[in-house]
Amino acid sequence: MRQRISFLYFILLAILGTGSVHARGTGDLGIIIERATGSIQIIETTNNTSLARIKGMGDLSHATVVYSRDEQYAYIFGRDGGLTKIDMLTHKIVKRIIQSGNSIGGAISQDGRLIAVSNYTPGGVKVFNSKTLELVADIPASYGNKGRRSKVVGLVDAPGEKFVFSLWDAGEIWVADFSKLDLAKKNYKPLITKFKNIGKNPYDALITPSGRYYIAGLFGEDGMALLDLWHMNIGVKRILNHYGKGEKKLPVYKMPHLEGWTIAGDRAFVPAVGHHEVLVINTQNWTEAGRIQVHGQPIFVMARPDGHYVWVNFAVPNNDTLQIINT
């Protein structure tokens, strides 16, 4: 009995000797990107305080973030091709790699095992093991007969361990299927389905909350390209074709972002390229349901969580204004 008490006593001393341990969840944590200084802040939103600042993150001029399934880790995609894994609890960089010369965002697979990055230079998608950041697959965005490589945009994760993305230069949408992935194998070759001639210069894309529809906006022409991921045999359908027909074309000061769209009920609110309008789409049949005149060329169209109000910001020279739309 005495031996058991002594053993427990020494265990207690060992625990106390490590200092106080504060266990906490991650549900109220978030990240602020400080693009000018190449740093981030980890914040908590219960009391609205900053917990830590992490420096040395590289070029964050177009940074995006995704989180692991348990929300302990954040993966930050930098414009300089950097991919950084952050521990949200210890406030430390777990690992950082430079995987390309110029990247534009990324996604995490449905099962949380894979991190995909879309690259401008060299054009393509690289997929990494989310635990180790070791390369799993390299997908060059090659098109045409001369082996040219396209910039990749609009990368999203889709149900069934798929990644969907668009090729800016080629005017194509690709679906990469990793459902049969074996992480023990090197240089994995996913099944890739390609949809060609979807329209000129797809510049960004989104996926609906159901994971069914992938929509690419077109910069080179009016309209959008819609892919039903449940029925890919149907191919890509053009929606909102020629929405700017008959209107004077305006210079585009800043590329709008479709990932910052909004769904409120059965309506979608998206920025109109080169127009001072927010387009309203009926998501039941993907037809135009209306237009809202706004202060300038919209960039992000973001909803409050309940979908009642939509916030819109604008490109220069009207970037000093924010408008709120009652949906």
URRA-V277254 format. One record per residue. N is the residue number from 1. D_FIRST is the distance of its C-alpha to the first C-alpha in Angstrom with 2 decimals. Layout:
n-><N N>
d_first-><D_FIRST D_FIRST>
This chain:
n-><1 2 3 4 5 6 7 8 9 10 11 12 13 14 15 16 17 18 19 20 21 22 23 24 25 26 27 28 29 30 31 32 33 34 35 36 37 38 39 40 41 42 43 44 45 46 47 48 49 50 51 52 53 54 55 56 57 58 59 60 61 62 63 64 65 66 67 68 69 70 71 72 73 74 75 76 77 78 79 80 81 82 83 84 85 86 87 88 89 90 91 92 93 94 95 96 97 98 99 100 101 102 103 104 105 106 107 108 109 110 111 112 113 114 115 116 117 118 119 120 121 122 123 124 125 126 127 128 129 130 131 132 133 134 135 136 137 138 139 140 141 142 143 144 145 146 147 148 149 150 151 152 153 154 155 156 157 158 159 160 161 162 163 164 165 166 167 168 169 170 171 172 173 174 175 176 177 178 179 180 181 182 183 184 185 186 187 188 189 190 191 192 193 194 195 196 197 198 199 200 201 202 203 204 205 206 207 208 209 210 211 212 213 214 215 216 217 218 219 220 221 222 223 224 225 226 227 228 229 230 231 232 233 234 235 236 237 238 239 240 241 242 243 244 245 246 247 248 249 250 251 252 253 254 255 256 257 258 259 260 261 262 263 264 265 266 267 268 269 270 271 272 273 274 275 276 277 278 279 280 281 282 283 284 285 286 287 288 289 290 291 292 293 294 295 296 297 298 299 300 301 302 303 304 305 306 307 308 309 310 311 312 313 314 315 316 317 318 319 320 321 322 323 324 325 326 327>
d_first-><0.00 3.81 5.40 5.14 6.34 8.68 9.90 10.81 12.37 14.52 15.54 16.70 18.61 20.21 21.42 22.80 24.41 26.51 28.24 28.76 29.19 31.79 32.00 35.41 37.78 41.14 43.40 45.07 45.49 48.86 50.88 54.05 56.30 57.95 60.74 62.64 59.77 58.09 54.83 52.77 50.78 47.69 47.90 46.04 48.27 46.18 47.09 49.67 48.28 48.35 44.99 46.26 49.39 49.46 52.46 54.07 54.70 58.29 61.24 60.11 63.66 63.11 59.33 57.56 53.90 51.93 48.23 45.64 44.67 41.38 43.34 41.09 43.88 47.50 50.23 53.21 56.58 58.89 62.65 62.40 60.65 57.20 54.21 51.10 47.62 45.79 42.16 42.57 39.02 38.84 42.60 43.13 45.67 43.91 47.10 50.82 53.70 57.49 58.56 62.27 65.01 65.39 63.25 63.56 60.28 57.89 55.75 52.43 52.44 51.36 48.22 47.39 47.54 50.88 52.56 56.37 58.69 62.43 64.54 68.03 68.15 68.06 68.57 65.94 62.36 59.30 56.07 52.65 49.09 47.37 44.12 45.72 49.30 50.60 54.06 54.20 57.90 61.04 63.82 67.10 69.35 72.42 75.52 79.18 80.86 80.37 76.58 76.34 72.97 72.64 70.53 67.76 67.14 65.57 62.44 60.18 57.44 58.35 56.51 55.87 54.77 58.26 59.73 63.23 65.43 69.06 71.33 73.44 76.16 76.35 76.30 73.69 70.39 67.82 64.84 62.16 59.96 56.52 55.26 55.10 53.39 51.23 49.46 49.10 52.89 54.71 57.92 57.53 60.85 60.53 63.19 65.62 68.20 70.99 73.33 76.42 79.18 77.08 79.06 79.70 76.91 73.83 72.13 68.92 67.35 64.94 63.15 63.03 59.71 60.00 60.17 63.47 66.20 66.55 69.37 70.88 73.20 76.36 77.68 80.84 82.13 81.57 79.17 75.73 74.52 72.24 70.22 68.70 65.57 65.46 68.98 69.50 72.37 74.48 74.35 74.62 76.56 78.36 77.80 79.49 82.18 84.63 83.03 84.90 88.25 91.24 89.30 89.85 87.16 85.28 83.64 79.88 78.18 74.58 73.18 71.68 68.25 67.91 64.11 64.45 66.19 65.58 65.50 66.16 66.58 69.03 70.46 69.65 70.71 71.45 73.34 76.91 77.68 80.39 81.08 80.27 78.75 75.58 76.18 74.93 74.24 73.98 70.96 72.18 75.12 74.66 77.95 78.85 78.36 79.55 79.60 78.54 80.50 78.23 78.67 78.56 77.29 73.81 70.91 67.80 67.97 64.52 63.45 61.23 58.35 60.17 63.40 65.49 66.51 67.21 67.26 69.85 70.27 73.25 74.63 76.73 78.91 77.30 73.70 73.52 73.42 70.90 72.13 70.28 71.58 71.02 70.57>
